[in-house]
Amino acid sequence: LYYCDINLAHEKFSHFIDIALEYSVELAITPEYSFPWSVIENSIQNGKLPSENNLWVLGCQSIKAHELYDLIQRRNNIIWIYEENLVNSNKNNTRFFDPVCILFNTKDFGGNTITVAIIQFKSTLSAGSGFAWEHANLILGTKKYVIENEIASIKLAIIICSDTLQTSPALNFNDIQQGYFFNHPLLLIHIQLNDQPLRAVYKAYRNTIFDLGSIESHKKEIITLNWARNS
């Protein structure tokens, strides 16, 4: 049985946003299944958003398709990028997504400042018997998004917990898309709710990522953020 104080979560994560804005944090990250959608909606409504060149990677609380659809319709003053077909085809059931919301400001081709929210859904079920609730109800995503500048730059990608277990195709950033990640620095953010993060099956992807490329020419960094108790 899991208990969540919704009001307390809203208060704490609203304060998280205030701190990120006060210090103009360049990269703000929260773990999997943590960030309330009510805080995201309030931030959009009140213009409390990252400044240009800053990025928020918010591991969100689970959300049903019809709830996400309704939120996007209410806050249609920003650009939403997500798997629309998955949301639209699941609006009439009670299953849920495990999403990360990537929020940033940028400029469009006309030079106008726009706010973008990318919603990426977890695509691989958590391992272990303790996640039967997820196995029975999770809607799996099929896409992962990459953030980069218009010119050649660092590439930033996000993995949600058990997405490291992806096998078809294998999650190998050394050879995905004919070397797309191989010739530029890679920053990988791995958010988790995982009480056994040091199991070999979860560590394997890190070994694979660092296995190829020299430090000088193919810089790679991984930020992992986990919020499982006692981990």
C-alpha positions in Angstrom: 0.0 0.0 0.0 1.4 3.4 -1.0 0.3 6.6 0.5 0.8 10.0 -1.0 0.0 13.4 0.6 -1.1 15.2 -2.6 -1.2 18.7 -0.9 2.2 18.2 0.6 3.7 17.0 -2.7 2.2 20.1 -4.4 3.7 22.4 -1.8 7.2 20.8 -1.9 7.5 20.7 -5.7 6.2 24.2 -6.0 9.0 25.3 -3.7 11.4 23.3 -5.9 10.3 25.4 -8.9 10.7 28.6 -6.9 14.3 27.7 -6.0 15.1 26.7 -9.6 13.9 30.1 -10.7 15.6 32.1 -7.9 19.0 30.6 -8.7 18.4 30.4 -12.5 19.3 26.7 -12.3 20.6 25.5 -15.7 19.6 21.9 -15.3 16.8 20.9 -12.8 16.0 17.2 -12.4 13.4 15.2 -10.4 13.2 11.4 -10.1 10.7 9.1 -11.7 7.1 9.1 -10.6 7.6 12.3 -8.4 6.6 15.6 -9.9 2.9 16.6 -9.6 1.1 17.6 -12.8 -0.8 20.3 -10.8 2.6 22.1 -10.3 3.4 21.9 -14.0 0.1 23.3 -15.0 0.3 26.1 -12.4 3.9 26.9 -13.6 2.7 27.2 -17.2 -0.4 29.2 -16.2 1.7 31.7 -14.2 4.7 31.9 -16.5 7.0 30.3 -13.9 9.2 28.6 -16.5 12.9 28.1 -17.2 14.7 30.9 -18.9 16.3 30.4 -22.3 19.3 28.1 -22.0 18.0 26.4 -18.9 16.3 23.0 -18.9 13.9 21.2 -16.5 13.7 17.4 -16.6 10.7 16.6 -14.4 10.0 12.9 -13.7 6.3 13.2 -13.3 3.6 11.4 -11.3 1.7 8.8 -13.4 -1.1 10.2 -15.5 -4.0 8.7 -17.4 -4.4 9.5 -21.1 -7.6 11.5 -20.8 -6.0 13.5 -18.0 -3.0 14.4 -20.0 -5.1 15.2 -23.1 -7.3 17.6 -21.0 -4.3 19.3 -19.5 -2.8 19.9 -22.9 -6.1 21.3 -24.2 -6.3 23.7 -21.2 -2.7 24.9 -21.6 -2.4 25.1 -25.3 -0.4 28.4 -25.2 2.8 26.3 -25.3 4.2 23.7 -27.7 3.6 20.1 -26.7 5.6 17.3 -28.2 4.4 13.8 -27.3 3.1 10.5 -28.8 -0.3 11.8 -29.7 -1.5 8.5 -31.1 -0.9 6.8 -27.8 -2.8 9.4 -25.9 -5.7 9.5 -28.2 -6.1 5.8 -28.4 -6.1 5.3 -24.6 -8.5 8.1 -23.6 -11.3 5.7 -22.7 -9.4 3.4 -20.4 -8.0 3.7 -16.8 -4.4 2.7 -17.6 -1.6 5.2 -17.1 1.7 6.6 -18.4 5.0 7.0 -16.5 6.3 10.2 -18.1 9.1 12.7 -17.9 8.3 16.3 -18.9 11.2 18.2 -20.5 10.5 22.0 -20.2 12.5 24.7 -21.9 12.3 28.0 -23.7 13.8 28.5 -27.1 13.3 30.5 -30.3 11.3 29.4 -33.4 12.5 30.0 -36.9 11.0 33.5 -36.8 13.1 34.5 -33.7 10.1 34.4 -31.4 10.5 33.0 -27.9 8.4 29.8 -27.4 7.9 27.4 -24.5 8.2 23.7 -25.3 7.1 20.7 -23.2 8.3 17.3 -24.4 6.5 14.4 -22.8 8.5 11.1 -23.0 6.8 7.9 -21.8 8.6 5.0 -20.2 8.8 2.2 -22.7 10.0 -0.9 -20.7 8.3 -2.4 -17.7 10.0 -2.4 -14.4 11.7 -5.7 -13.4 10.7 -7.7 -10.3 7.6 -9.0 -8.6 7.0 -5.8 -6.7 5.8 -3.9 -9.8 2.7 -6.0 -10.6 0.6 -2.8 -10.5 2.8 -1.3 -13.2 2.8 -4.5 -15.3 -1.0 -4.5 -15.3 -1.6 -0.9 -16.0 1.3 0.9 -17.7 0.9 2.2 -21.2 4.3 1.8 -22.9 5.8 4.6 -25.0 7.8 4.0 -28.2 9.9 7.1 -28.6 12.9 8.7 -26.9 13.7 12.4 -27.6 17.1 14.0 -27.9 17.8 17.7 -27.0 20.6 19.4 -29.0 21.4 22.8 -30.4 20.8 23.8 -34.0 24.6 23.5 -34.6 26.7 20.5 -33.6 26.6 20.3 -29.8 26.2 18.1 -26.8 23.3 15.7 -27.2 21.1 15.1 -24.2 18.9 12.0 -23.8 16.8 10.8 -20.9 16.2 7.2 -19.7 13.3 6.4 -17.3 14.4 3.6 -14.9 13.8 0.2 -16.5 14.2 1.6 -20.1 17.9 0.6 -19.6 16.6 -3.0 -20.0 15.3 -2.3 -23.5 16.4 -5.2 -25.8 14.7 -4.6 -29.1 16.6 -2.7 -30.3 19.2 -2.8 -27.5 19.8 0.5 -25.8 23.4 1.1 -27.1 24.2 4.7 -27.6 27.4 3.8 -29.3 25.7 2.5 -32.4 22.1 3.9 -32.4 21.2 5.7 -35.7 24.5 4.8 -37.5 26.7 6.6 -34.9 24.4 9.6 -34.3 25.6 9.8 -30.7 29.2 8.6 -31.3 30.7 11.8 -32.8 29.5 14.3 -30.2 29.5 14.6 -26.4 26.6 12.8 -24.8 24.8 13.7 -21.5 22.5 11.0 -20.4 20.0 11.5 -17.6 18.7 8.4 -15.9 15.8 8.9 -13.5 14.6 6.0 -11.3 12.4 4.6 -8.7 14.5 1.5 -8.1 15.5 -0.1 -4.8 18.3 -2.2 -6.4 20.1 0.3 -8.7 23.4 -1.6 -8.4 22.1 -4.9 -9.9 24.2 -6.1 -12.8 21.2 -5.9 -15.2 20.8 -2.2 -14.4 24.6 -1.4 -14.6 25.2 -3.0 -17.9 24.0 0.0 -20.0 26.7 2.2 -18.2 29.4 -0.2 -19.2 28.2 -0.3 -22.8 28.1 3.5 -23.0 31.6 4.0 -21.7 33.0 1.1 -23.7 33.7 3.0 -26.9 35.2 6.3 -27.7 38.1 8.2 -26.1 37.6 10.7 -23.3 39.0 13.4 -25.5 36.9 12.9 -28.6 33.7 11.3 -27.3 32.9 12.7 -23.9 30.1 11.0 -22.2 28.5 11.8 -18.8 25.7 10.1 -16.9 23.5 11.7 -14.2 21.4 9.2 -12.3 18.8 10.3 -9.8 17.0 7.7 -7.7 14.4 8.1 -5.0 13.8 4.5 -3.8 13.9 4.1 -0.1 17.2 2.9 1.4 19.0 2.9 -2.0 
